[in-house]
Amino acid sequence: MTSPQIHDNAAFEAARPIVSVLIPFLRDDPSDLLTQLAAEATPLDGAAEVLVMDDGTGDPALTARLRALIGTLPLPIRLISLPTNEGRAQGRNRLTEAARADAFLFLDSDMRPDTEIFLRNWTEIARDPAPAVAFGGFSLDAAPQDPRFAVHRALSLRSECVPASDRAKQPEKYVYTSNLLVRRDVFEAERFDPGFTGWGWEDVEWAMRVSRRFPIVHVDNPATHMGLDTVDALARKFEQGAPNFARVVALHPQFATAYPSYKVARILRSLPARGLLRGVLKAAAKASPLPVAARAFALRLYRTALYAEAI
């Protein structure tokens, strides 16, 4: 098996980080995110390092561009390039093994910090006594306004862009690896389950396990999700994620069966002609003449219909 390729910039070796920022990516170019994070390098003075991992993209030109970029950035950065894709759960587990700090900040490559003190906020939160787990929140403040992404925007605004005061009412439900601080000892006790493959649910399932043993806190230190998808792309992700939802139900029935999506899925499972219903819902979600709210509702119901087949 080919070993990962590792490339450090000049600032990496001497850093003594409080927070390790862990950014996996597959085909996405994280250059803009790295550049934005590096703007905080001077006030941080080595308190944060970044480990960015290419999970098997296999694009030498992208690797060369990233190496050249991080060589110019003052923030301590290591680039890890994997020869093959390991998946979201195993990839994040690997990143923690390379991290040097006692707190991990999981950050998706398509996120952009909403403030110029994003990393400074996280390093202050991570200083002793650091919380076991803290989620910083989502926004769409800088996300593209392209009409092709209007349905995804509507879905995200409804279910993901939630203030900390509301997230705290169901702390394990609103935990995503897009902007998540985890203390090292907590992660060593509960790692991501590599049995999750494809898209989705590995972070929610992890939070269900962790919440039984450690407190989860919610703060408002948001980042914008830039990676909005078209209806077709989002539907493909939902199709990939249905088996993962079924895995969550099997592992954590006491949590999952309380979810509205599970309750609706059970109802849909009892209906005849479910395949026809899925086709109608997907077509409605793609129908641009319909109001965005109606299309978003149809896509949510399409996702639930997929869950109905999987559970």
C-alpha positions as CSV (number, residue, x, y, z in Angstrom):
1,M,0.0,0.0,0.0
2,T,1.3,3.4,-0.9
3,S,2.0,5.7,2.1
4,P,0.4,9.1,2.4
5,Q,2.4,12.1,1.1
6,I,3.1,14.7,3.8
7,H,4.1,18.3,3.1
8,D,4.7,20.9,5.9
9,N,5.2,24.6,5.5
10,A,8.0,26.5,7.3
11,A,5.8,27.5,10.2
12,F,4.6,24.0,11.1
13,E,7.5,22.4,13.0
14,A,7.9,25.1,15.6
15,A,4.2,25.6,16.4
16,R,2.9,24.5,19.8
17,P,-0.8,24.5,19.1
18,I,-3.8,24.7,21.4
19,V,-6.1,23.7,18.6
20,S,-5.6,21.4,15.6
21,V,-7.8,22.4,12.7
22,L,-8.7,19.3,10.8
23,I,-9.9,19.7,7.2
24,P,-10.5,16.7,5.0
25,F,-11.4,17.2,1.3
26,L,-12.2,15.2,-1.8
27,R,-11.9,17.0,-5.1
28,D,-12.8,20.4,-3.5
29,D,-10.0,23.0,-3.5
30,P,-9.5,24.3,0.1
31,S,-7.3,27.2,-1.0
32,D,-9.7,30.0,-0.2
33,L,-10.4,28.5,3.3
34,L,-6.7,28.1,4.0
35,T,-6.0,31.7,2.9
36,Q,-8.8,33.1,5.1
37,L,-7.6,31.1,8.2
38,A,-4.1,32.2,7.6
39,A,-5.1,35.8,8.0
40,E,-5.3,35.1,11.8
41,A,-1.7,33.7,12.0
42,T,-0.1,36.8,13.6
43,P,-2.4,37.2,16.6
44,L,-2.5,33.4,17.1
45,D,1.2,33.1,17.2
46,G,1.3,29.3,16.7
47,A,-1.7,28.6,19.0
48,A,-3.5,26.9,16.0
49,E,-2.2,24.4,13.4
50,V,-4.0,23.2,10.3
51,L,-3.9,19.7,9.0
52,V,-5.6,19.5,5.6
53,M,-6.0,16.1,4.0
54,D,-6.7,15.1,0.4
55,D,-8.8,11.9,0.8
56,G,-7.8,10.4,-2.5
57,T,-8.6,13.0,-5.1
58,G,-5.7,11.9,-7.3
59,D,-5.1,15.2,-8.9
60,P,-1.3,16.1,-9.0
61,A,-2.0,19.6,-10.3
62,L,-4.2,20.4,-7.3
63,T,-1.6,18.9,-4.9
64,A,1.1,21.1,-6.5
65,R,-1.0,24.2,-6.2
66,L,-1.8,23.5,-2.5
67,R,1.9,22.9,-1.7
68,A,2.8,26.1,-3.4
69,L,0.1,28.0,-1.5
70,I,0.8,26.7,2.0
71,G,4.5,27.5,1.4
72,T,3.5,31.2,1.3
73,L,1.1,31.1,4.3
74,P,2.3,32.1,7.9
75,L,-0.2,29.7,9.6
76,P,1.3,26.3,10.5
77,I,-0.1,23.9,7.9
78,R,0.5,20.3,7.0
79,L,-0.9,18.8,3.8
80,I,-1.6,15.0,3.8
81,S,-2.3,13.4,0.5
82,L,-3.9,9.9,0.5
83,P,-3.5,7.7,-2.5
84,T,-7.0,6.3,-2.2
85,N,-10.3,7.4,-0.6
86,E,-10.8,6.3,2.9
87,G,-14.2,7.9,3.5
88,R,-15.5,10.6,5.8
89,A,-15.3,8.8,9.1
90,Q,-12.0,7.0,8.7
91,G,-10.4,10.1,7.1
92,R,-11.3,12.3,10.2
93,N,-10.0,9.5,12.5
94,R,-6.7,9.6,10.6
95,L,-6.4,13.4,10.9
96,T,-6.7,13.2,14.7
97,E,-3.8,10.8,14.8
98,A,-1.6,13.4,13.1
99,A,-2.8,16.3,15.3
100,R,-0.6,17.7,18.0
101,A,-3.0,19.8,20.1
102,D,-5.3,18.7,22.9
103,A,-8.4,20.1,21.1
104,F,-9.5,19.2,17.5
105,L,-11.5,21.6,15.4
106,F,-13.2,19.6,12.6
107,L,-13.9,22.0,9.7
108,D,-15.3,21.1,6.3
109,S,-13.4,22.4,3.3
110,D,-16.5,24.2,1.9
111,M,-16.9,26.3,5.1
112,R,-15.8,30.0,5.4
113,P,-15.5,31.7,8.8
114,D,-18.0,34.4,9.3
115,T,-15.6,36.7,11.4
116,E,-12.0,37.7,11.3
117,I,-11.5,36.2,14.8
118,F,-13.0,32.8,14.1
119,L,-9.8,30.8,15.1
120,R,-9.1,33.1,18.0
121,N,-12.5,32.5,19.4
122,W,-12.0,28.7,19.1
123,T,-8.6,28.9,20.8
124,E,-10.0,30.9,23.7
125,I,-12.8,28.3,24.1
126,A,-10.3,25.5,23.9
127,R,-8.1,26.9,26.7
128,D,-8.3,25.0,30.0
129,P,-10.9,24.1,31.0
130,A,-11.9,23.2,27.5
131,P,-15.5,21.9,26.8
132,A,-15.7,18.2,25.9
133,V,-17.6,19.1,22.7
134,A,-18.6,22.4,21.3
135,F,-20.4,23.2,18.0
136,G,-20.1,26.7,16.6
137,G,-23.0,26.8,14.2
138,F,-23.8,27.3,10.5
139,S,-24.7,30.3,8.5
140,L,-25.3,31.2,4.9
141,D,-24.1,34.8,5.2
142,A,-21.5,34.5,2.3
143,A,-23.1,31.6,0.4
144,P,-23.9,32.0,-3.3
145,Q,-27.3,33.4,-4.2
146,D,-27.4,31.4,-7.5
147,P,-31.1,30.3,-8.2
148,R,-29.8,26.7,-8.9
149,F,-29.1,26.4,-5.2
150,A,-32.3,28.0,-3.9
151,V,-33.8,24.7,-2.7
152,H,-30.7,23.7,-0.7
153,R,-30.6,27.2,0.7
154,A,-34.2,26.9,1.9
155,L,-33.5,23.5,3.5
156,S,-30.3,24.6,5.2
157,L,-31.9,27.8,6.6
158,R,-34.7,25.7,8.1
159,S,-32.8,22.9,9.6
160,E,-29.1,23.9,10.0
161,C,-28.8,27.6,10.5
162,V,-30.0,27.5,14.1
163,P,-28.7,29.8,17.0
164,A,-26.9,28.3,19.9
165,S,-29.8,28.9,22.3
166,D,-32.1,26.7,20.2
167,R,-29.5,24.1,19.4
168,A,-28.8,23.6,23.1
169,K,-32.4,22.3,23.6
170,Q,-31.4,19.1,21.7
171,P,-27.6,19.2,21.9
172,E,-26.9,15.9,20.3
173,K,-29.1,16.6,17.3
174,Y,-27.2,19.7,16.1
175,V,-23.7,18.3,15.9
176,Y,-21.9,18.4,12.5
177,T,-18.2,18.0,11.7
178,S,-18.4,21.2,9.6
179,N,-17.5,23.4,12.6
180,L,-17.0,21.2,15.7
181,L,-14.5,21.4,18.6
182,V,-13.7,18.2,20.4
183,R,-11.3,17.6,23.2
184,R,-8.6,15.0,22.6
185,D,-9.6,12.7,25.5
186,V,-13.2,12.7,24.4
187,F,-12.3,11.7,20.8
188,E,-10.0,9.0,22.1
189,A,-12.9,7.6,24.0
190,E,-15.4,7.8,21.1
191,R,-14.0,7.9,17.5
192,F,-16.1,8.0,14.3
193,D,-17.5,4.7,13.2
194,P,-15.8,3.7,10.0
195,G,-18.8,1.5,9.3
196,F,-20.4,4.6,7.9
197,T,-19.6,5.0,4.2
198,G,-20.9,7.4,1.5
199,W,-22.6,10.5,2.6
200,G,-24.1,11.6,5.9
201,W,-25.0,10.6,9.5
202,E,-21.5,9.6,10.8
203,D,-21.3,12.8,12.8
204,V,-24.8,12.6,14.2
205,E,-24.3,9.0,15.3
206,W,-21.0,10.0,16.9
207,A,-22.8,12.7,18.9
208,M,-25.4,10.2,20.1
209,R,-22.7,8.1,21.6
210,V,-20.8,11.0,23.0
211,S,-23.8,12.7,24.6
212,R,-24.3,9.7,26.9
213,R,-20.8,10.3,28.4
214,F,-19.9,13.9,27.9
215,P,-21.7,17.3,27.8
216,I,-22.2,18.9,24.4
217,V,-22.2,22.7,24.4
218,H,-23.3,25.1,21.7
219,V,-21.8,28.4,20.9
220,D,-22.2,31.1,18.3
221,N,-18.9,31.1,16.3
222,P,-20.4,30.3,12.9
223,A,-19.0,29.6,9.5
224,T,-20.8,29.8,6.2
225,H,-21.5,26.7,4.3
226,M,-20.4,27.6,0.7
227,G,-21.1,24.2,-0.8
228,L,-24.7,24.5,-1.7
229,D,-25.9,21.9,-4.2
230,T,-28.5,21.6,-7.0
231,V,-31.5,19.5,-6.4
232,D,-30.0,16.6,-8.4
233,A,-26.7,16.7,-6.5
234,L,-28.5,16.8,-3.1
235,A,-30.9,14.0,-4.1
236,R,-27.9,11.8,-4.9
237,K,-26.4,12.5,-1.5
238,F,-29.8,11.6,0.2
239,E,-29.8,8.4,-1.8
240,Q,-26.3,7.6,-0.5
241,G,-27.3,8.6,3.0
242,A,-30.3,6.4,3.4
243,P,-28.4,3.2,4.4
244,N,-26.5,5.4,7.0
245,F,-29.8,6.5,8.4
246,A,-30.8,2.9,8.8
247,R,-27.5,2.2,10.6
248,V,-28.3,5.0,13.0
249,V,-31.7,3.6,13.7
250,A,-30.3,0.2,14.4
251,L,-27.5,1.5,16.7
252,H,-29.5,4.1,18.5
253,P,-33.3,3.4,18.4
254,Q,-34.0,5.5,21.5
255,F,-32.7,8.6,19.8
256,A,-33.6,7.9,16.2
257,T,-37.2,6.8,16.7
258,A,-37.9,10.2,18.3
259,Y,-36.9,12.0,15.1
260,P,-39.8,13.3,13.0
261,S,-38.1,11.9,9.9
262,Y,-38.3,8.4,11.3
263,K,-41.9,8.7,12.3
264,V,-42.9,9.9,8.8
265,A,-40.7,7.2,7.2
266,R,-42.7,4.6,9.1
267,I,-45.9,6.0,7.8
268,L,-44.6,6.1,4.2
269,R,-43.4,2.5,4.5
270,S,-46.9,1.4,4.9
271,L,-48.1,3.0,1.7
272,P,-48.5,1.2,-1.6
273,A,-46.7,2.4,-4.8
274,R,-43.9,3.9,-2.8
275,G,-41.6,3.9,-5.8
276,L,-44.1,6.0,-7.8
277,L,-44.3,8.4,-4.8
278,R,-40.6,8.9,-4.7
279,G,-40.5,9.7,-8.4
280,V,-43.3,12.3,-8.1
281,L,-41.6,13.9,-5.1
282,K,-38.2,14.1,-6.9
283,A,-39.8,15.6,-10.0
284,A,-41.6,18.2,-7.9
285,A,-38.4,19.2,-6.2
286,K,-36.8,19.7,-9.6
287,A,-39.7,21.7,-11.0
288,S,-38.4,25.2,-11.2
289,P,-41.9,26.8,-11.8
290,L,-43.0,25.7,-8.4
291,P,-42.3,28.0,-5.4
292,V,-39.0,27.3,-3.6
293,A,-40.8,26.4,-0.4
294,A,-42.9,23.8,-2.1
295,R,-39.8,22.3,-3.9
296,A,-37.9,22.2,-0.6
297,F,-40.9,20.4,1.1
298,A,-41.0,17.8,-1.7
299,L,-37.2,17.2,-1.4
300,R,-37.5,16.7,2.4
301,L,-40.3,14.2,1.8
302,Y,-38.3,12.5,-0.9
303,R,-35.4,12.0,1.6
304,T,-37.9,10.6,4.1
305,A,-39.3,8.2,1.4
306,L,-35.7,6.9,0.9
307,Y,-35.4,6.4,4.6
308,A,-38.7,4.4,4.5
309,E,-37.1,1.9,2.1
310,A,-33.9,1.6,4.2
311,I,-35.2,1.1,7.7
